[in-house]
C-alpha cells in the first residue's frame, strides 16, 4: 500500500459507506433553519409593536403645557424670541 491508501483507510469512518438517514438529517436541518427565520421575524414584529406602544403611550402621557402667564414669563423661550419693541409694550 502507498501512503495515500494508508491515509484513506485510516480516515474512513466505519459507517461512511451507507447513506441511511442522510435525507432525514438534511430535512431536519432545513426545518431548524426555517424555525430560526420564523423566530427572527416574530422577534422583529414584537419589537415593532413594543416600540409603537411605547411611542403612543409617551405621546398620550405628555404633560400639557400651560398657557397662563406667570411672574417668570419674561424668561420663557417665547419671550426670548420676540423683538425688543414688543417686550417694552408688554411690560
HTML snippet that shows the backbone in 3Dmol.js (N, CA, C, O; Angstrom):
<script src="https://3Dmol.org/build/3Dmol-min.js"></script>
<div id="view" style="width:600px;height:400px;position:relative"></div>
<script>
const pdb = `
ATOM      1  N   UNK A   1       0.840  -1.190   0.000  1.00  0.00           N
ATOM      2  CA  UNK A   1       0.000   0.000   0.000  1.00  0.00           C
ATOM      3  C   UNK A   1       0.881   1.247   0.000  1.00  0.00           C
ATOM      4  O   UNK A   1       1.955   1.284   0.599  1.00  0.00           O
ATOM      5  N   UNK A   2       0.393   2.234  -0.677  1.00  0.00           N
ATOM      6  CA  UNK A   2       1.116   3.503  -0.682  1.00  0.00           C
ATOM      7  C   UNK A   2       0.661   4.319   0.516  1.00  0.00           C
ATOM      8  O   UNK A   2      -0.258   3.939   1.242  1.00  0.00           O
ATOM      9  N   UNK A   3       1.320   5.435   0.699  1.00  0.00           N
ATOM     10  CA  UNK A   3       0.986   6.299   1.827  1.00  0.00           C
ATOM     11  C   UNK A   3      -0.426   6.871   1.709  1.00  0.00           C
ATOM     12  O   UNK A   3      -1.119   7.028   2.714  1.00  0.00           O
ATOM     13  N   UNK A   4      -0.846   7.177   0.500  1.00  0.00           N
ATOM     14  CA  UNK A   4      -2.180   7.717   0.276  1.00  0.00           C
ATOM     15  C   UNK A   4      -3.263   6.692   0.617  1.00  0.00           C
ATOM     16  O   UNK A   4      -4.272   7.034   1.234  1.00  0.00           O
ATOM     17  N   UNK A   5      -3.060   5.472   0.225  1.00  0.00           N
ATOM     18  CA  UNK A   5      -4.021   4.416   0.558  1.00  0.00           C
ATOM     19  C   UNK A   5      -4.096   4.197   2.062  1.00  0.00           C
ATOM     20  O   UNK A   5      -5.177   3.945   2.595  1.00  0.00           O
ATOM     21  N   UNK A   6      -2.991   4.287   2.738  1.00  0.00           N
ATOM     22  CA  UNK A   6      -2.964   4.127   4.190  1.00  0.00           C
ATOM     23  C   UNK A   6      -3.742   5.241   4.869  1.00  0.00           C
ATOM     24  O   UNK A   6      -4.507   4.989   5.800  1.00  0.00           O
ATOM     25  N   UNK A   7      -3.552   6.471   4.407  1.00  0.00           N
ATOM     26  CA  UNK A   7      -4.275   7.610   4.979  1.00  0.00           C
ATOM     27  C   UNK A   7      -5.775   7.493   4.748  1.00  0.00           C
ATOM     28  O   UNK A   7      -6.566   7.833   5.627  1.00  0.00           O
ATOM     29  N   UNK A   8      -6.175   7.009   3.561  1.00  0.00           N
ATOM     30  CA  UNK A   8      -7.597   6.867   3.265  1.00  0.00           C
ATOM     31  C   UNK A   8      -8.223   5.809   4.152  1.00  0.00           C
ATOM     32  O   UNK A   8      -9.323   6.020   4.662  1.00  0.00           O
ATOM     33  N   UNK A   9      -7.572   4.695   4.350  1.00  0.00           N
ATOM     34  CA  UNK A   9      -8.137   3.640   5.195  1.00  0.00           C
ATOM     35  C   UNK A   9      -8.196   4.067   6.648  1.00  0.00           C
ATOM     36  O   UNK A   9      -9.117   3.666   7.361  1.00  0.00           O
ATOM     37  N   UNK A  10      -7.262   4.852   7.106  1.00  0.00           N
ATOM     38  CA  UNK A  10      -7.299   5.339   8.496  1.00  0.00           C
ATOM     39  C   UNK A  10      -8.400   6.371   8.698  1.00  0.00           C
ATOM     40  O   UNK A  10      -9.058   6.378   9.739  1.00  0.00           O
ATOM     41  N   UNK A  11      -8.608   7.245   7.713  1.00  0.00           N
ATOM     42  CA  UNK A  11      -9.552   8.344   7.855  1.00  0.00           C
ATOM     43  C   UNK A  11     -10.988   7.920   7.590  1.00  0.00           C
ATOM     44  O   UNK A  11     -11.903   8.607   8.044  1.00  0.00           O
ATOM     45  N   UNK A  12     -11.228   6.845   6.893  1.00  0.00           N
ATOM     46  CA  UNK A  12     -12.585   6.437   6.539  1.00  0.00           C
ATOM     47  C   UNK A  12     -13.310   5.906   7.781  1.00  0.00           C
ATOM     48  O   UNK A  12     -12.860   4.939   8.396  1.00  0.00           O
ATOM     49  N   UNK A  13     -14.420   6.529   8.146  1.00  0.00           N
ATOM     50  CA  UNK A  13     -15.185   6.008   9.281  1.00  0.00           C
ATOM     51  C   UNK A  13     -15.881   4.711   8.887  1.00  0.00           C
ATOM     52  O   UNK A  13     -16.042   4.419   7.702  1.00  0.00           O
ATOM     53  N   UNK A  14     -16.286   3.950   9.868  1.00  0.00           N
ATOM     54  CA  UNK A  14     -16.856   2.632   9.596  1.00  0.00           C
ATOM     55  C   UNK A  14     -18.221   2.719   8.920  1.00  0.00           C
ATOM     56  O   UNK A  14     -18.559   1.837   8.131  1.00  0.00           O
ATOM     57  N   UNK A  15     -19.024   3.759   9.203  1.00  0.00           N
ATOM     58  CA  UNK A  15     -20.363   3.865   8.635  1.00  0.00           C
ATOM     59  C   UNK A  15     -20.455   4.832   7.478  1.00  0.00           C
ATOM     60  O   UNK A  15     -21.562   5.241   7.127  1.00  0.00           O
ATOM     61  N   UNK A  16     -19.362   5.214   6.874  1.00  0.00           N
ATOM     62  CA  UNK A  16     -19.383   6.209   5.805  1.00  0.00           C
ATOM     63  C   UNK A  16     -19.915   5.648   4.492  1.00  0.00           C
ATOM     64  O   UNK A  16     -20.364   6.411   3.636  1.00  0.00           O
ATOM     65  N   UNK A  17     -19.873   4.362   4.322  1.00  0.00           N
ATOM     66  CA  UNK A  17     -20.291   3.800   3.046  1.00  0.00           C
ATOM     67  C   UNK A  17     -21.816   3.776   2.891  1.00  0.00           C
ATOM     68  O   UNK A  17     -22.307   3.688   1.765  1.00  0.00           O
ATOM     69  N   UNK A  18     -22.567   3.850   3.975  1.00  0.00           N
ATOM     70  CA  UNK A  18     -24.025   3.842   3.876  1.00  0.00           C
ATOM     71  C   UNK A  18     -24.554   5.263   3.948  1.00  0.00           C
ATOM     72  O   UNK A  18     -23.962   6.120   4.605  1.00  0.00           O
ATOM     73  N   UNK A  19     -25.657   5.509   3.280  1.00  0.00           N
ATOM     74  CA  UNK A  19     -26.285   6.828   3.263  1.00  0.00           C
ATOM     75  C   UNK A  19     -27.611   6.810   4.003  1.00  0.00           C
ATOM     76  O   UNK A  19     -28.459   7.673   3.777  1.00  0.00           O
ATOM     77  N   UNK A  20     -27.800   5.837   4.884  1.00  0.00           N
ATOM     78  CA  UNK A  20     -29.034   5.745   5.661  1.00  0.00           C
ATOM     79  C   UNK A  20     -29.138   6.952   6.597  1.00  0.00           C
ATOM     80  O   UNK A  20     -28.193   7.279   7.315  1.00  0.00           O
ATOM     81  N   UNK A  21     -30.268   7.587   6.575  1.00  0.00           N
ATOM     82  CA  UNK A  21     -30.511   8.715   7.459  1.00  0.00           C
ATOM     83  C   UNK A  21     -30.004  10.044   6.941  1.00  0.00           C
ATOM     84  O   UNK A  21     -30.167  11.064   7.610  1.00  0.00           O
ATOM     85  N   UNK A  22     -29.395  10.061   5.771  1.00  0.00           N
ATOM     86  CA  UNK A  22     -28.879  11.308   5.226  1.00  0.00           C
ATOM     87  C   UNK A  22     -30.015  12.266   4.875  1.00  0.00           C
ATOM     88  O   UNK A  22     -29.943  13.454   5.190  1.00  0.00           O
ATOM     89  N   UNK A  23     -31.053  11.763   4.233  1.00  0.00           N
ATOM     90  CA  UNK A  23     -32.173  12.621   3.855  1.00  0.00           C
ATOM     91  C   UNK A  23     -32.891  13.166   5.081  1.00  0.00           C
ATOM     92  O   UNK A  23     -33.273  14.335   5.116  1.00  0.00           O
ATOM     93  N   UNK A  24     -33.073  12.318   6.080  1.00  0.00           N
ATOM     94  CA  UNK A  24     -33.721  12.791   7.315  1.00  0.00           C
ATOM     95  C   UNK A  24     -32.892  13.872   8.006  1.00  0.00           C
ATOM     96  O   UNK A  24     -33.442  14.833   8.544  1.00  0.00           O
ATOM     97  N   UNK A  25     -31.577  13.712   7.989  1.00  0.00           N
ATOM     98  CA  UNK A  25     -30.703  14.716   8.579  1.00  0.00           C
ATOM     99  C   UNK A  25     -30.768  16.038   7.851  1.00  0.00           C
ATOM    100  O   UNK A  25     -30.767  17.097   8.479  1.00  0.00           O
ATOM    101  N   UNK A  26     -30.823  15.989   6.531  1.00  0.00           N
ATOM    102  CA  UNK A  26     -30.911  17.208   5.728  1.00  0.00           C
ATOM    103  C   UNK A  26     -32.221  17.926   6.005  1.00  0.00           C
ATOM    104  O   UNK A  26     -32.237  19.141   6.206  1.00  0.00           O
ATOM    105  N   UNK A  27     -33.334  17.172   6.016  1.00  0.00           N
ATOM    106  CA  UNK A  27     -34.632  17.808   6.252  1.00  0.00           C
ATOM    107  C   UNK A  27     -34.757  18.353   7.667  1.00  0.00           C
ATOM    108  O   UNK A  27     -35.440  19.355   7.879  1.00  0.00           O
ATOM    109  N   UNK A  28     -34.118  17.722   8.631  1.00  0.00           N
ATOM    110  CA  UNK A  28     -34.160  18.271   9.998  1.00  0.00           C
ATOM    111  C   UNK A  28     -33.389  19.583  10.078  1.00  0.00           C
ATOM    112  O   UNK A  28     -33.792  20.504  10.788  1.00  0.00           O
ATOM    113  N   UNK A  29     -32.260  19.666   9.336  1.00  0.00           N
ATOM    114  CA  UNK A  29     -31.520  20.931   9.320  1.00  0.00           C
ATOM    115  C   UNK A  29     -32.291  22.022   8.588  1.00  0.00           C
ATOM    116  O   UNK A  29     -32.228  23.187   8.982  1.00  0.00           O
ATOM    117  N   UNK A  30     -33.011  21.671   7.541  1.00  0.00           N
ATOM    118  CA  UNK A  30     -33.846  22.639   6.824  1.00  0.00           C
ATOM    119  C   UNK A  30     -34.951  23.149   7.746  1.00  0.00           C
ATOM    120  O   UNK A  30     -35.246  24.344   7.759  1.00  0.00           O
ATOM    121  N   UNK A  31     -35.561  22.252   8.513  1.00  0.00           N
ATOM    122  CA  UNK A  31     -36.609  22.660   9.455  1.00  0.00           C
ATOM    123  C   UNK A  31     -36.054  23.574  10.546  1.00  0.00           C
ATOM    124  O   UNK A  31     -36.720  24.521  10.963  1.00  0.00           O
ATOM    125  N   UNK A  32     -34.841  23.292  11.006  1.00  0.00           N
ATOM    126  CA  UNK A  32     -34.211  24.164  12.005  1.00  0.00           C
ATOM    127  C   UNK A  32     -33.959  25.553  11.438  1.00  0.00           C
ATOM    128  O   UNK A  32     -34.186  26.551  12.122  1.00  0.00           O
ATOM    129  N   UNK A  33     -33.492  25.631  10.197  1.00  0.00           N
ATOM    130  CA  UNK A  33     -33.234  26.932   9.571  1.00  0.00           C
ATOM    131  C   UNK A  33     -34.529  27.709   9.384  1.00  0.00           C
ATOM    132  O   UNK A  33     -34.551  28.924   9.584  1.00  0.00           O
ATOM    133  N   UNK A  34     -35.606  27.032   9.005  1.00  0.00           N
ATOM    134  CA  UNK A  34     -36.895  27.709   8.850  1.00  0.00           C
ATOM    135  C   UNK A  34     -37.425  28.191  10.198  1.00  0.00           C
ATOM    136  O   UNK A  34     -38.005  29.274  10.283  1.00  0.00           O
ATOM    137  N   UNK A  35     -37.232  27.399  11.247  1.00  0.00           N
ATOM    138  CA  UNK A  35     -37.680  27.807  12.579  1.00  0.00           C
ATOM    139  C   UNK A  35     -36.913  29.037  13.055  1.00  0.00           C
ATOM    140  O   UNK A  35     -37.490  29.925  13.683  1.00  0.00           O
ATOM    141  N   UNK A  36     -35.619  29.093  12.759  1.00  0.00           N
ATOM    142  CA  UNK A  36     -34.834  30.284  13.132  1.00  0.00           C
ATOM    143  C   UNK A  36     -35.352  31.524  12.409  1.00  0.00           C
ATOM    144  O   UNK A  36     -35.439  32.599  13.002  1.00  0.00           O
ATOM    145  N   UNK A  37     -35.691  31.378  11.149  1.00  0.00           N
ATOM    146  CA  UNK A  37     -36.231  32.507  10.382  1.00  0.00           C
ATOM    147  C   UNK A  37     -37.560  32.981  10.942  1.00  0.00           C
ATOM    148  O   UNK A  37     -37.792  34.186  11.044  1.00  0.00           O
ATOM    149  N   UNK A  38     -38.439  32.050  11.307  1.00  0.00           N
ATOM    150  CA  UNK A  38     -39.727  32.434  11.906  1.00  0.00           C
ATOM    151  C   UNK A  38     -39.520  33.112  13.251  1.00  0.00           C
ATOM    152  O   UNK A  38     -40.197  34.091  13.565  1.00  0.00           O
ATOM    153  N   UNK A  39     -38.582  32.594  14.052  1.00  0.00           N
ATOM    154  CA  UNK A  39     -38.307  33.219  15.352  1.00  0.00           C
ATOM    155  C   UNK A  39     -37.789  34.639  15.178  1.00  0.00           C
ATOM    156  O   UNK A  39     -38.183  35.541  15.918  1.00  0.00           O
ATOM    157  N   UNK A  40     -36.909  34.841  14.207  1.00  0.00           N
ATOM    158  CA  UNK A  40     -36.351  36.173  13.969  1.00  0.00           C
ATOM    159  C   UNK A  40     -37.450  37.135  13.527  1.00  0.00           C
ATOM    160  O   UNK A  40     -37.489  38.279  13.978  1.00  0.00           O
ATOM    161  N   UNK A  41     -38.341  36.682  12.648  1.00  0.00           N
ATOM    162  CA  UNK A  41     -39.446  37.519  12.191  1.00  0.00           C
ATOM    163  C   UNK A  41     -40.368  37.874  13.346  1.00  0.00           C
ATOM    164  O   UNK A  41     -40.818  39.014  13.463  1.00  0.00           O
ATOM    165  N   UNK A  42     -40.646  36.899  14.194  1.00  0.00           N
ATOM    166  CA  UNK A  42     -41.506  37.134  15.348  1.00  0.00           C
ATOM    167  C   UNK A  42     -40.874  38.126  16.317  1.00  0.00           C
ATOM    168  O   UNK A  42     -41.567  38.975  16.877  1.00  0.00           O
ATOM    169  N   UNK A  43     -39.582  38.024  16.514  1.00  0.00           N
ATOM    170  CA  UNK A  43     -38.897  38.966  17.415  1.00  0.00           C
ATOM    171  C   UNK A  43     -38.952  40.392  16.877  1.00  0.00           C
ATOM    172  O   UNK A  43     -39.203  41.331  17.633  1.00  0.00           O
ATOM    173  N   UNK A  44     -38.721  40.559  15.578  1.00  0.00           N
ATOM    174  CA  UNK A  44     -38.779  41.896  14.988  1.00  0.00           C
ATOM    175  C   UNK A  44     -40.192  42.464  15.052  1.00  0.00           C
ATOM    176  O   UNK A  44     -40.375  43.659  15.288  1.00  0.00           O
ATOM    177  N   UNK A  45     -41.185  41.614  14.842  1.00  0.00           N
ATOM    178  CA  UNK A  45     -42.572  42.078  14.930  1.00  0.00           C
ATOM    179  C   UNK A  45     -42.902  42.504  16.358  1.00  0.00           C
ATOM    180  O   UNK A  45     -43.549  43.530  16.565  1.00  0.00           O
ATOM    181  N   UNK A  46     -42.463  41.726  17.337  1.00  0.00           N
ATOM    182  CA  UNK A  46     -42.715  42.079  18.736  1.00  0.00           C
ATOM    183  C   UNK A  46     -41.997  43.372  19.109  1.00  0.00           C
ATOM    184  O   UNK A  46     -42.534  44.192  19.854  1.00  0.00           O
ATOM    185  N   UNK A  47     -40.793  43.552  18.597  1.00  0.00           N
ATOM    186  CA  UNK A  47     -40.050  44.783  18.864  1.00  0.00           C
ATOM    187  C   UNK A  47     -40.757  45.986  18.249  1.00  0.00           C
ATOM    188  O   UNK A  47     -40.832  47.046  18.870  1.00  0.00           O
ATOM    189  N   UNK A  48     -41.270  45.828  17.043  1.00  0.00           N
ATOM    190  CA  UNK A  48     -42.003  46.923  16.395  1.00  0.00           C
ATOM    191  C   UNK A  48     -43.281  47.278  17.142  1.00  0.00           C
ATOM    192  O   UNK A  48     -43.598  48.456  17.305  1.00  0.00           O
ATOM    193  N   UNK A  49     -44.017  46.264  17.598  1.00  0.00           N
ATOM    194  CA  UNK A  49     -45.247  46.521  18.362  1.00  0.00           C
ATOM    195  C   UNK A  49     -44.915  47.211  19.677  1.00  0.00           C
ATOM    196  O   UNK A  49     -45.602  48.152  20.075  1.00  0.00           O
ATOM    197  N   UNK A  50     -43.860  46.746  20.356  1.00  0.00           N
ATOM    198  CA  UNK A  50     -43.475  47.365  21.629  1.00  0.00           C
ATOM    199  C   UNK A  50     -43.043  48.819  21.429  1.00  0.00           C
ATOM    200  O   UNK A  50     -43.374  49.684  22.240  1.00  0.00           O
ATOM    201  N   UNK A  51     -42.309  49.084  20.357  1.00  0.00           N
ATOM    202  CA  UNK A  51     -41.893  50.463  20.092  1.00  0.00           C
ATOM    203  C   UNK A  51     -43.094  51.344  19.768  1.00  0.00           C
ATOM    204  O   UNK A  51     -43.153  52.498  20.195  1.00  0.00           O
ATOM    205  N   UNK A  52     -44.045  50.809  19.021  1.00  0.00           N
ATOM    206  CA  UNK A  52     -45.260  51.576  18.709  1.00  0.00           C
ATOM    207  C   UNK A  52     -46.077  51.875  19.950  1.00  0.00           C
ATOM    208  O   UNK A  52     -46.554  52.996  20.126  1.00  0.00           O
ATOM    209  N   UNK A  53     -46.242  50.884  20.812  1.00  0.00           N
ATOM    210  CA  UNK A  53     -47.000  51.097  22.053  1.00  0.00           C
ATOM    211  C   UNK A  53     -46.274  52.094  22.948  1.00  0.00           C
ATOM    212  O   UNK A  53     -46.903  52.961  23.555  1.00  0.00           O
ATOM    213  N   UNK A  54     -44.959  51.974  23.030  1.00  0.00           N
ATOM    214  CA  UNK A  54     -44.190  52.923  23.838  1.00  0.00           C
ATOM    215  C   UNK A  54     -44.286  54.340  23.326  1.00  0.00           C
ATOM    216  O   UNK A  54     -44.419  55.281  24.108  1.00  0.00           O
ATOM    217  N   UNK A  55     -44.218  54.500  22.008  1.00  0.00           N
ATOM    218  CA  UNK A  55     -44.347  55.837  21.431  1.00  0.00           C
ATOM    219  C   UNK A  55     -45.727  56.422  21.640  1.00  0.00           C
ATOM    220  O   UNK A  55     -45.871  57.609  21.935  1.00  0.00           O
ATOM    221  N   UNK A  56     -46.745  55.584  21.486  1.00  0.00           N
ATOM    222  CA  UNK A  56     -48.111  56.047  21.690  1.00  0.00           C
ATOM    223  C   UNK A  56     -48.355  56.408  23.156  1.00  0.00           C
ATOM    224  O   UNK A  56     -48.981  57.425  23.456  1.00  0.00           O
ATOM    225  N   UNK A  57     -47.859  55.573  24.059  1.00  0.00           N
ATOM    226  CA  UNK A  57     -48.033  55.860  25.490  1.00  0.00           C
ATOM    227  C   UNK A  57     -47.281  57.122  25.886  1.00  0.00           C
ATOM    228  O   UNK A  57     -47.768  57.908  26.700  1.00  0.00           O
ATOM    229  N   UNK A  58     -46.104  57.319  25.320  1.00  0.00           N
ATOM    230  CA  UNK A  58     -45.340  58.532  25.623  1.00  0.00           C
ATOM    231  C   UNK A  58     -46.017  59.783  25.094  1.00  0.00           C
ATOM    232  O   UNK A  58     -45.991  60.833  25.737  1.00  0.00           O
ATOM    233  N   UNK A  59     -46.619  59.669  23.928  1.00  0.00           N
ATOM    234  CA  UNK A  59     -47.300  60.832  23.350  1.00  0.00           C
ATOM    235  C   UNK A  59     -48.576  61.164  24.111  1.00  0.00           C
ATOM    236  O   UNK A  59     -48.923  62.334  24.274  1.00  0.00           O
ATOM    237  N   UNK A  60     -49.268  60.138  24.573  1.00  0.00           N
ATOM    238  CA  UNK A  60     -50.515  60.386  25.298  1.00  0.00           C
ATOM    239  C   UNK A  60     -50.280  60.886  26.721  1.00  0.00           C
ATOM    240  O   UNK A  60     -51.099  61.621  27.272  1.00  0.00           O
ATOM    241  N   UNK A  61     -49.161  60.483  27.309  1.00  0.00           N
ATOM    242  CA  UNK A  61     -48.908  60.894  28.689  1.00  0.00           C
ATOM    243  C   UNK A  61     -48.051  62.149  28.783  1.00  0.00           C
ATOM    244  O   UNK A  61     -47.625  62.526  29.875  1.00  0.00           O
ATOM    245  N   UNK A  62     -47.795  62.793  27.666  1.00  0.00           N
ATOM    246  CA  UNK A  62     -47.009  64.022  27.660  1.00  0.00           C
ATOM    247  C   UNK A  62     -47.761  65.113  28.419  1.00  0.00           C
ATOM    248  O   UNK A  62     -48.944  65.341  28.162  1.00  0.00           O
ATOM    249  N   UNK A  63     -47.103  65.774  29.331  1.00  0.00           N
ATOM    250  CA  UNK A  63     -47.804  66.818  30.086  1.00  0.00           C
ATOM    251  C   UNK A  63     -48.189  67.983  29.179  1.00  0.00           C
ATOM    252  O   UNK A  63     -47.420  68.400  28.313  1.00  0.00           O
ATOM    253  N   UNK A  64     -49.365  68.483  29.393  1.00  0.00           N
ATOM    254  CA  UNK A  64     -49.837  69.613  28.603  1.00  0.00           C
ATOM    255  C   UNK A  64     -49.175  70.897  29.105  1.00  0.00           C
ATOM    256  O   UNK A  64     -49.090  71.126  30.311  1.00  0.00           O
ATOM    257  N   UNK A  65     -48.719  71.713  28.195  1.00  0.00           N
ATOM    258  CA  UNK A  65     -48.043  72.953  28.549  1.00  0.00           C
ATOM    259  C   UNK A  65     -49.106  74.008  28.806  1.00  0.00           C
ATOM    260  O   UNK A  65     -49.968  74.265  27.966  1.00  0.00           O
ATOM    261  N   UNK A  66     -49.027  74.605  29.969  1.00  0.00           N
ATOM    262  CA  UNK A  66     -49.990  75.644  30.325  1.00  0.00           C
ATOM    263  C   UNK A  66     -49.698  76.942  29.600  1.00  0.00           C
ATOM    264  O   UNK A  66     -48.544  77.249  29.301  1.00  0.00           O
ATOM    265  N   UNK A  67     -50.744  77.704  29.316  1.00  0.00           N
ATOM    266  CA  UNK A  67     -50.570  78.963  28.601  1.00  0.00           C
ATOM    267  C   UNK A  67     -50.751  80.168  29.532  1.00  0.00           C
ATOM    268  O   UNK A  67     -50.728  81.315  29.085  1.00  0.00           O
ATOM    269  N   UNK A  68     -50.930  79.901  30.814  1.00  0.00           N
ATOM    270  CA  UNK A  68     -51.106  81.029  31.732  1.00  0.00           C
ATOM    271  C   UNK A  68     -49.768  81.736  31.940  1.00  0.00           C
ATOM    272  O   UNK A  68     -48.704  81.118  31.941  1.00  0.00           O
ATOM    273  N   UNK A  69     -49.861  83.039  32.115  1.00  0.00           N
ATOM    274  CA  UNK A  69     -48.647  83.825  32.293  1.00  0.00           C
ATOM    275  C   UNK A  69     -48.328  83.919  33.773  1.00  0.00           C
ATOM    276  O   UNK A  69     -49.178  84.276  34.589  1.00  0.00           O
ATOM    277  N   UNK A  70     -47.123  83.600  34.094  1.00  0.00           N
ATOM    278  CA  UNK A  70     -46.674  83.696  35.473  1.00  0.00           C
ATOM    279  C   UNK A  70     -45.721  84.859  35.643  1.00  0.00           C
ATOM    280  O   UNK A  70     -45.493  85.645  34.723  1.00  0.00           O
ATOM    281  N   UNK A  71     -45.172  84.948  36.837  1.00  0.00           N
ATOM    282  CA  UNK A  71     -44.243  86.046  37.114  1.00  0.00           C
ATOM    283  C   UNK A  71     -42.955  85.917  36.319  1.00  0.00           C
ATOM    284  O   UNK A  71     -42.326  86.917  35.972  1.00  0.00           O
ATOM    285  N   UNK A  72     -42.566  84.672  36.030  1.00  0.00           N
ATOM    286  CA  UNK A  72     -41.300  84.454  35.332  1.00  0.00           C
ATOM    287  C   UNK A  72     -41.484  84.256  33.828  1.00  0.00           C
ATOM    288  O   UNK A  72     -40.617  83.678  33.172  1.00  0.00           O
ATOM    289  N   UNK A  73     -42.580  84.719  33.286  1.00  0.00           N
ATOM    290  CA  UNK A  73     -42.820  84.509  31.863  1.00  0.00           C
ATOM    291  C   UNK A  73     -41.863  85.316  30.998  1.00  0.00           C
ATOM    292  O   UNK A  73     -41.722  85.036  29.808  1.00  0.00           O
ATOM    293  N   UNK A  74     -41.212  86.300  31.571  1.00  0.00           N
ATOM    294  CA  UNK A  74     -40.257  87.095  30.804  1.00  0.00           C
ATOM    295  C   UNK A  74     -39.040  86.253  30.414  1.00  0.00           C
ATOM    296  O   UNK A  74     -38.331  86.578  29.462  1.00  0.00           O
ATOM    297  N   UNK A  75     -38.802  85.154  31.167  1.00  0.00           N
ATOM    298  CA  UNK A  75     -37.652  84.301  30.879  1.00  0.00           C
ATOM    299  C   UNK A  75     -38.013  83.112  29.987  1.00  0.00           C
ATOM    300  O   UNK A  75     -37.186  82.222  29.784  1.00  0.00           O
ATOM    301  N   UNK A  76     -39.199  83.085  29.468  1.00  0.00           N
ATOM    302  CA  UNK A  76     -39.624  81.961  28.631  1.00  0.00           C
ATOM    303  C   UNK A  76     -38.976  82.044  27.250  1.00  0.00           C
ATOM    304  O   UNK A  76     -38.589  83.126  26.809  1.00  0.00           O
ATOM    305  N   UNK A  77     -38.858  80.913  26.573  1.00  0.00           N
ATOM    306  CA  UNK A  77     -38.289  80.930  25.219  1.00  0.00           C
ATOM    307  C   UNK A  77     -39.127  81.763  24.250  1.00  0.00           C
ATOM    308  O   UNK A  77     -38.593  82.346  23.307  1.00  0.00           O
ATOM    309  N   UNK A  78     -40.435  81.817  24.482  1.00  0.00           N
ATOM    310  CA  UNK A  78     -41.286  82.615  23.603  1.00  0.00           C
ATOM    311  C   UNK A  78     -40.918  84.087  23.720  1.00  0.00           C
ATOM    312  O   UNK A  78     -40.858  84.793  22.714  1.00  0.00           O
ATOM    313  N   UNK A  79     -40.674  84.550  24.929  1.00  0.00           N
ATOM    314  CA  UNK A  79     -40.307  85.955  25.122  1.00  0.00           C
ATOM    315  C   UNK A  79     -38.901  86.238  24.605  1.00  0.00           C
ATOM    316  O   UNK A  79     -38.609  87.354  24.175  1.00  0.00           O
ATOM    317  N   UNK A  80     -38.042  85.243  24.646  1.00  0.00           N
ATOM    318  CA  UNK A  80     -36.688  85.447  24.131  1.00  0.00           C
ATOM    319  C   UNK A  80     -36.696  85.619  22.621  1.00  0.00           C
ATOM    320  O   UNK A  80     -35.804  86.251  22.056  1.00  0.00           O
ATOM    321  N   UNK A  81     -37.695  85.061  21.979  1.00  0.00           N
ATOM    322  CA  UNK A  81     -37.767  85.152  20.519  1.00  0.00           C
ATOM    323  C   UNK A  81     -38.512  86.391  20.038  1.00  0.00           C
ATOM    324  O   UNK A  81     -38.478  86.698  18.846  1.00  0.00           O
ATOM    325  N   UNK A  82     -39.171  87.098  20.919  1.00  0.00           N
ATOM    326  CA  UNK A  82     -39.930  88.287  20.493  1.00  0.00           C
ATOM    327  C   UNK A  82     -38.997  89.478  20.337  1.00  0.00           C
ATOM    328  O   UNK A  82     -37.985  89.562  21.033  1.00  0.00           O
ATOM    329  N   UNK A  83     -39.315  90.387  19.450  1.00  0.00           N
ATOM    330  CA  UNK A  83     -38.476  91.585  19.276  1.00  0.00           C
ATOM    331  C   UNK A  83     -38.511  92.481  20.525  1.00  0.00           C
ATOM    332  O   UNK A  83     -39.433  92.383  21.334  1.00  0.00           O
ATOM    333  N   UNK A  84     -37.537  93.325  20.672  1.00  0.00           N
ATOM    334  CA  UNK A  84     -37.452  94.183  21.842  1.00  0.00           C
ATOM    335  C   UNK A  84     -38.610  95.184  21.929  1.00  0.00           C
ATOM    336  O   UNK A  84     -39.039  95.509  23.037  1.00  0.00           O
ATOM    337  N   UNK A  85     -39.122  95.677  20.818  1.00  0.00           N
ATOM    338  CA  UNK A  85     -40.226  96.635  20.836  1.00  0.00           C
ATOM    339  C   UNK A  85     -41.467  96.018  21.454  1.00  0.00           C
ATOM    340  O   UNK A  85     -42.193  96.685  22.191  1.00  0.00           O
ATOM    341  N   UNK A  86     -41.714  94.760  21.162  1.00  0.00           N
ATOM    342  CA  UNK A  86     -42.910  94.083  21.713  1.00  0.00           C
ATOM    343  C   UNK A  86     -42.717  93.847  23.202  1.00  0.00           C
ATOM    344  O   UNK A  86     -43.683  93.905  23.964  1.00  0.00           O
ATOM    345  N   UNK A  87     -41.499  93.585  23.627  1.00  0.00           N
ATOM    346  CA  UNK A  87     -41.242  93.352  25.052  1.00  0.00           C
ATOM    347  C   UNK A  87     -41.541  94.620  25.874  1.00  0.00           C
ATOM    348  O   UNK A  87     -42.094  94.537  26.971  1.00  0.00           O
ATOM    349  N   UNK A  88     -41.173  95.786  25.335  1.00  0.00           N
ATOM    350  CA  UNK A  88     -41.472  97.025  26.055  1.00  0.00           C
ATOM    351  C   UNK A  88     -42.960  97.269  26.144  1.00  0.00           C
ATOM    352  O   UNK A  88     -43.454  97.768  27.155  1.00  0.00           O
ATOM    353  N   UNK A  89     -43.677  96.919  25.090  1.00  0.00           N
ATOM    354  CA  UNK A  89     -45.119  97.123  25.102  1.00  0.00           C
ATOM    355  C   UNK A  89     -45.816  96.174  26.078  1.00  0.00           C
ATOM    356  O   UNK A  89     -46.831  96.526  26.680  1.00  0.00           O
ATOM    357  N   UNK A  90     -45.262  94.968  26.229  1.00  0.00           N
ATOM    358  CA  UNK A  90     -45.882  94.001  27.151  1.00  0.00           C
ATOM    359  C   UNK A  90     -45.569  94.318  28.605  1.00  0.00           C
ATOM    360  O   UNK A  90     -46.287  93.871  29.499  1.00  0.00           O
ATOM    361  N   UNK A  91     -44.547  95.054  28.850  1.00  0.00           N
ATOM    362  CA  UNK A  91     -44.241  95.440  30.217  1.00  0.00           C
ATOM    363  C   UNK A  91     -43.199  94.569  30.738  1.00  0.00           C
ATOM    364  O   UNK A  91     -42.784  94.721  31.887  1.00  0.00           O
TER     365      UNK A  91
END
`;
const viewer = $3Dmol.createViewer("view");
viewer.addModel(pdb, "pdb");
viewer.setStyle({}, {cartoon: {color: "spectrum"}});
viewer.zoomTo();
viewer.render();
</script>
